[in-house]
Amino acid sequence: MVEISDTSTIEVEVMRIAIIGAGNVGSALSSAAVRAGHTVSISATSPAKASHVAAATGANAAPDNTAAVADAELVVLAVPGNAVVDVARELAPALAGKIVVDASNPLNDTYTDLDIEETAAAQSLQHALPGVPLVKAFNTIFAGRLATPTEGDLRLTGFYAGDDTEAKKAVAGLLASLGFRPVDAGGLRMARALEEMAFLNISLNAGNGWAWKTGWALLGPTS
């Protein structure tokens, strides 16, 4: 069942957020989250890169991934798809009581297809985090749109999927706080659809020389 969320009815709370990865997505999400009032810690393979992004976005730089998540309520994995499981396993002992958001996309080495072993890459990731609530989100939103969640009068859609109801509520609140229209795509099984949507958008921009600014919006009556 797909739930269409009205941002006016979503409870938005200020959260302590850890962002693992300081690339295009991690840095853009850090900036957007800080601007929305959240407290953000960010880490990267290079502590110098984390410090640079933190200084530019208003986040707190962490010396390593474990330190970044220590006080966080919600942890966003904004790392390449081929690294996300290893990062999750590294952090697993420190993630008890936290919500994890998988913002990655499982692109293959040549960026010509998805590299998926199960129904969705997010399901493989969940196996690496037993007992930790995992939500797929932000993977369908280009880094360049995280600061611009609207196109004219149209609010872009922030799709999310997961099996934990409370975790999904928190992620919906985060999406709403950044200005997106949250849409619950269903259980973690539906992460496969979100991964395919992201790949389609990536392929269209790469193949047509577009500006990497396109985004998804679900339109039409829902009742």
Secondary structure, 3 states (H helix, E strand, C coil): CCEECCHHHCCCCCCEEEEECCCHHHHHHHHHHHHCCCEEEEECCCHHHHHHHHHHHCCEECCCHHHHHCCCCEEEECCCCCCHHHHHHHHHHHCCCCEEEECCCCECCCCCCECCCCCCHHHHHHHCCCCCCEEEECCCCCHHHCCCCEECCEECEEEEEECCHHHHHHHHHHHHHCCCEEEECCCHHHHHHHHHHHHHHHHHHHHHCCCCCCCCCCCCCCC
